[in-house]
Amino acid sequence: MIGTKQELPNEVQEWKDQLGKLPRHGAIMHLFIAIDAEGLDLSHIEDPAHLVIQDWGRSMQDSQNLCSFFIPSILDKSLCPEGKHVIHVYSSGGEPYEPWEKLQPGSEEYEEYKKERAEVLWKAVERCIPDVRDRVEFSIIGSPLAHEAFLRRDRGTYGMAWAAGTGAPQSGLLSSVLPFPFPNLKTPIDGLLRCGDSCFPGIGTPSAAASGAICANTMNPVGKHLDLLEEASKRDPLYKFLNPGIMGRVYQPLVEGMTPSTELKVEQTQNA
C-alpha cells in the first residue's frame, strides 16, 4: 500500500485500464404509460414489442428517429387491473447528454425539455394506438438524468457500444476467430468473476441475468449443467428441447476434466 492507493499487479492494472476505456452508447429516454383499454382491440398485435423508425433516411442512432415500445400486459394480465394496459416506450441509445447536464431536475426548463424530447415516444405508440393520449391514466417521463440517478448509469448511457464484427478486449480465447462484442466474465484475480450488462452477453435485463447464470455455471462442473437441463426439460413440454440426451452424455467426458476452471473449483475448495 502506498498512502491510500493500493498498487495493483501489472496484469490486473492492464485489465482495469482496458475495461475502463470501453466505448459506450449515448443516453436514453423512457416513457411509462398506464391506459384505460376499454373498447381497445389489440388482437392485431402478435408481438407486444415494436421498433418504430420515423424516417428511414435518418440515422438509427438518432433518438428522435428510432424508438421501441413494449406492452407487457398483453402477455401477462396480472401486471395491471382488468381493462387496463401498461406500456414502456424508450428511445435509441443516442440521446445527447450534454443539453441535459445543464438542466436542474424539477425546474420549469427541465420539465419543458422532457416533454419536448418525449414527444417522439408518444408518436411511436400512436402508430399502434392512435387515441393513446386520451386513454392515459398515468404517465411519467424518464430523462437521461433519471436513468443515470436510478440505474447508476454514467451520463445516462444505454450501455457499451461495439461495432458489428469487432471484439471487445478480455473477450476470451476465441475472440480472434469469432469476435465477441462484450468482455467475458473472468478477471485476472483467481476465483473472482463479474456479471452484469457490461460483460457477455450484453445490455438489458435478460442479458444481465444470463451473465449471472453463466457465472454460476462457470463455478460448477459440466455434469451439473446437463442435470439441470434435463430437469428443466421435464417441467413443461415447451422446454423438452433442453434435454441434452445422448449427445450431452457423449460430450460430458470430453470436457468434464476442464470444468470448472482450476481457480473456480468451488466444491474442491469447500471440501479442503
C-alpha positions as CSV (number, residue, x, y, z in Angstrom):
1,M,0.0,0.0,0.0
2,I,1.2,3.5,-0.9
3,G,-0.7,6.1,1.1
4,T,-4.4,5.3,0.5
5,K,-3.9,3.9,-3.0
6,Q,-3.3,0.2,-3.5
7,E,-0.7,-0.8,-6.1
8,L,-2.2,-3.5,-8.3
9,P,-0.3,-6.4,-10.0
10,N,0.6,-5.5,-13.6
11,E,-1.9,-7.9,-15.2
12,V,-4.7,-6.5,-13.0
13,Q,-3.8,-2.9,-13.8
14,E,-3.8,-3.7,-17.5
15,W,-7.2,-5.3,-17.2
16,K,-8.6,-2.4,-15.3
17,D,-7.2,0.2,-17.8
18,Q,-8.6,-1.7,-20.8
19,L,-12.1,-2.1,-19.4
20,G,-12.1,1.5,-18.2
21,K,-12.0,2.9,-21.7
22,L,-14.7,1.0,-23.4
23,P,-16.9,2.7,-26.0
24,R,-20.5,3.4,-24.9
25,H,-23.8,4.5,-26.4
26,G,-25.4,7.8,-25.8
27,A,-28.1,8.4,-23.2
28,I,-31.6,7.1,-23.3
29,M,-35.2,8.4,-22.7
30,H,-38.1,6.5,-21.2
31,L,-41.9,6.9,-21.2
32,F,-44.0,4.8,-18.9
33,I,-47.8,4.8,-19.5
34,A,-50.9,3.2,-17.9
35,I,-54.0,3.4,-20.1
36,D,-57.7,2.6,-20.0
37,A,-58.1,-0.2,-22.5
38,E,-61.9,-0.4,-22.6
39,G,-63.1,-1.0,-26.1
40,L,-59.5,-1.2,-27.3
41,D,-58.9,-4.0,-29.8
42,L,-55.2,-5.1,-29.8
43,S,-55.9,-8.5,-31.4
44,H,-53.9,-7.5,-34.5
45,I,-50.8,-7.3,-32.4
46,E,-48.9,-10.6,-32.5
47,D,-45.7,-9.3,-30.9
48,P,-46.1,-6.9,-27.9
49,A,-42.6,-5.4,-28.7
50,H,-42.4,-2.9,-31.5
51,L,-39.5,-1.0,-33.1
52,V,-40.5,2.3,-34.7
53,I,-38.5,4.3,-37.2
54,Q,-39.8,7.7,-38.1
55,D,-37.6,8.2,-41.2
56,W,-35.5,5.6,-42.9
57,G,-33.3,8.3,-44.4
58,R,-32.1,9.3,-40.9
59,S,-29.6,7.6,-38.6
60,M,-31.0,4.9,-36.4
61,Q,-28.7,6.3,-33.6
62,D,-30.9,9.4,-33.7
63,S,-33.1,9.2,-30.6
64,Q,-35.7,11.4,-32.3
65,N,-35.9,8.9,-35.1
66,L,-35.8,5.3,-33.6
67,C,-37.6,4.1,-30.5
68,S,-39.2,1.0,-29.2
69,F,-42.3,0.3,-27.1
70,F,-43.5,-2.8,-25.3
71,I,-46.9,-3.7,-23.9
72,P,-46.1,-6.5,-21.4
73,S,-49.7,-6.7,-20.2
74,I,-50.7,-8.3,-23.5
75,L,-48.8,-11.3,-22.3
76,D,-49.2,-11.1,-18.6
77,K,-52.6,-10.0,-17.4
78,S,-51.5,-9.8,-13.8
79,L,-49.5,-6.7,-14.4
80,C,-52.5,-4.4,-14.2
81,P,-56.2,-4.5,-13.4
82,E,-58.6,-5.9,-16.0
83,G,-59.4,-3.5,-18.8
84,K,-56.0,-1.7,-18.4
85,H,-52.7,-1.8,-20.1
86,V,-49.1,-0.7,-19.2
87,I,-46.7,0.4,-21.9
88,H,-42.9,1.1,-21.8
89,V,-41.5,3.3,-24.5
90,Y,-37.8,4.1,-24.9
91,S,-35.5,5.9,-27.4
92,S,-32.4,4.6,-29.1
93,G,-29.2,4.9,-27.1
94,G,-28.3,8.1,-29.0
95,E,-29.9,10.8,-26.8
96,P,-27.4,13.6,-26.4
97,Y,-26.5,14.0,-22.8
98,E,-24.8,17.5,-23.0
99,P,-28.1,19.5,-23.1
100,W,-29.4,17.6,-20.1
101,E,-26.4,18.1,-17.8
102,K,-27.0,21.9,-18.0
103,L,-30.5,21.5,-16.6
104,Q,-31.7,21.3,-13.0
105,P,-34.1,18.5,-12.3
106,G,-37.5,19.8,-11.2
107,S,-37.0,23.2,-12.9
108,E,-39.6,24.6,-15.4
109,E,-36.9,24.5,-18.1
110,Y,-36.2,20.8,-17.3
111,E,-39.8,19.8,-17.4
112,E,-40.4,21.5,-20.7
113,Y,-37.4,19.9,-22.3
114,K,-38.6,16.5,-21.1
115,K,-41.9,17.0,-22.8
116,E,-40.2,18.2,-26.0
117,R,-37.8,15.2,-26.2
118,A,-40.5,12.7,-25.2
119,E,-42.9,13.7,-28.0
120,V,-41.4,11.2,-30.4
121,L,-42.1,8.4,-27.9
122,W,-45.8,9.3,-27.8
123,K,-45.9,9.4,-31.6
124,A,-44.4,5.9,-31.7
125,V,-47.2,4.5,-29.6
126,E,-49.8,6.4,-31.6
127,R,-48.8,4.3,-34.6
128,C,-50.4,1.4,-32.8
129,I,-53.0,3.1,-30.5
130,P,-54.0,6.4,-32.2
131,D,-56.0,7.7,-29.2
132,V,-53.5,6.6,-26.6
133,R,-53.3,10.2,-25.0
134,D,-57.0,10.2,-24.5
135,R,-56.8,6.9,-22.7
136,V,-53.9,7.8,-20.3
137,E,-54.5,7.3,-16.6
138,F,-50.9,7.7,-15.6
139,S,-47.7,8.6,-17.4
140,I,-44.1,9.6,-16.4
141,I,-41.1,10.5,-18.5
142,G,-37.7,9.2,-17.5
143,S,-35.0,11.6,-18.7
144,P,-31.3,10.6,-19.1
145,L,-30.7,12.3,-15.7
146,A,-33.3,10.0,-14.1
147,H,-31.8,7.0,-16.0
148,E,-28.4,8.0,-14.5
149,A,-29.6,8.5,-11.0
150,F,-31.9,5.5,-10.5
151,L,-29.9,2.9,-12.6
152,R,-26.4,4.2,-11.8
153,R,-25.6,4.7,-15.5
154,D,-22.8,7.1,-16.1
155,R,-24.1,10.1,-18.2
156,G,-27.4,8.2,-18.7
157,T,-25.8,5.8,-21.1
158,Y,-27.7,2.9,-22.6
159,G,-24.6,0.7,-22.2
160,M,-21.4,-0.3,-24.0
161,A,-21.2,0.1,-27.8
162,W,-19.2,-2.2,-30.1
163,A,-19.3,-2.1,-33.9
164,A,-20.6,-5.3,-35.5
165,G,-17.8,-7.8,-36.2
166,T,-15.4,-6.4,-33.7
167,G,-14.3,-8.0,-30.5
168,A,-14.0,-6.4,-27.1
169,P,-10.8,-6.7,-25.0
170,Q,-10.8,-9.5,-22.5
171,S,-13.5,-11.4,-24.5
172,G,-11.8,-14.8,-24.4
173,L,-9.6,-17.1,-26.4
174,L,-12.0,-17.5,-29.3
175,S,-12.3,-13.7,-29.9
176,S,-9.7,-13.7,-32.7
177,V,-11.8,-16.3,-34.6
178,L,-15.3,-15.4,-33.5
179,P,-15.5,-11.7,-32.3
180,F,-17.4,-11.2,-29.1
181,P,-18.8,-7.7,-28.6
182,F,-18.5,-7.8,-24.8
183,P,-15.8,-8.8,-22.4
184,N,-16.2,-12.2,-20.7
185,L,-16.8,-12.7,-17.0
186,K,-13.4,-13.6,-15.9
187,T,-10.8,-11.4,-14.2
188,P,-7.1,-11.7,-13.6
189,I,-7.8,-12.5,-9.9
190,D,-8.3,-16.2,-9.3
191,G,-11.8,-17.0,-8.2
192,L,-13.2,-13.5,-8.9
193,L,-15.9,-13.4,-11.6
194,R,-18.1,-10.5,-12.6
195,C,-21.5,-10.2,-14.2
196,G,-23.9,-7.5,-15.4
197,D,-24.6,-5.8,-18.7
198,S,-21.0,-4.6,-19.2
199,C,-19.9,-8.2,-19.9
200,F,-21.1,-11.0,-22.1
201,P,-23.9,-11.4,-23.3
202,G,-24.6,-7.7,-23.1
203,I,-27.1,-4.9,-22.5
204,G,-30.6,-5.4,-21.0
205,T,-32.2,-7.2,-18.0
206,P,-32.3,-10.7,-19.7
207,S,-28.7,-10.5,-20.8
208,A,-27.5,-9.2,-17.4
209,A,-29.4,-12.1,-15.7
210,A,-27.9,-14.5,-18.2
211,S,-24.4,-13.3,-17.3
212,G,-25.2,-14.2,-13.6
213,A,-26.3,-17.6,-14.7
214,I,-23.1,-18.0,-16.7
215,C,-21.1,-17.1,-13.6
216,A,-22.9,-19.8,-11.6
217,N,-22.4,-22.3,-14.4
218,T,-18.7,-21.5,-14.6
219,M,-18.3,-22.5,-11.0
220,N,-19.8,-25.9,-11.5
221,P,-18.8,-29.0,-13.4
222,V,-20.5,-29.7,-16.8
223,G,-22.3,-32.7,-15.3
224,K,-24.4,-30.3,-13.1
225,H,-25.2,-28.3,-16.2
226,L,-26.5,-31.3,-18.0
227,D,-28.5,-32.5,-15.0
228,L,-30.2,-29.1,-14.7
229,L,-31.0,-29.0,-18.4
230,E,-32.6,-32.5,-18.2
231,E,-34.6,-31.4,-15.1
232,A,-35.9,-28.3,-16.8
233,S,-36.8,-30.2,-19.9
234,K,-39.3,-32.3,-17.9
235,R,-41.1,-29.4,-16.3
236,D,-43.1,-28.5,-19.3
237,P,-43.4,-29.8,-22.9
238,L,-42.4,-26.3,-24.0
239,Y,-38.9,-27.0,-22.7
240,K,-38.3,-30.5,-23.9
241,F,-35.8,-29.2,-26.4
242,L,-33.4,-28.6,-23.5
243,N,-32.9,-32.3,-22.8
244,P,-29.2,-32.9,-23.6
245,G,-30.0,-36.6,-24.3
246,I,-27.3,-39.0,-25.6
247,M,-25.2,-36.2,-27.2
248,G,-24.9,-34.5,-23.8
249,R,-23.6,-37.6,-22.2
250,V,-21.1,-38.1,-25.1
251,Y,-20.0,-34.5,-24.7
252,Q,-19.6,-34.7,-20.9
253,P,-16.5,-36.9,-20.6
254,L,-14.7,-34.8,-23.2
255,V,-14.8,-31.6,-21.2
256,E,-15.6,-32.7,-17.6
257,G,-11.9,-32.5,-16.6
258,M,-11.7,-28.9,-17.7
259,T,-14.8,-27.7,-15.8
260,P,-14.9,-25.7,-13.8
261,S,-11.7,-23.8,-14.3
262,T,-8.9,-24.7,-11.9
263,E,-9.3,-21.4,-10.0
264,L,-13.0,-21.9,-9.7
265,K,-13.3,-25.5,-8.4
266,V,-15.7,-24.5,-5.7
267,E,-16.5,-27.9,-4.4
268,Q,-12.9,-28.8,-4.0
269,T,-12.2,-25.6,-2.1
270,Q,-15.2,-26.2,0.2
271,N,-14.1,-29.8,0.9
272,A,-10.4,-28.9,1.5
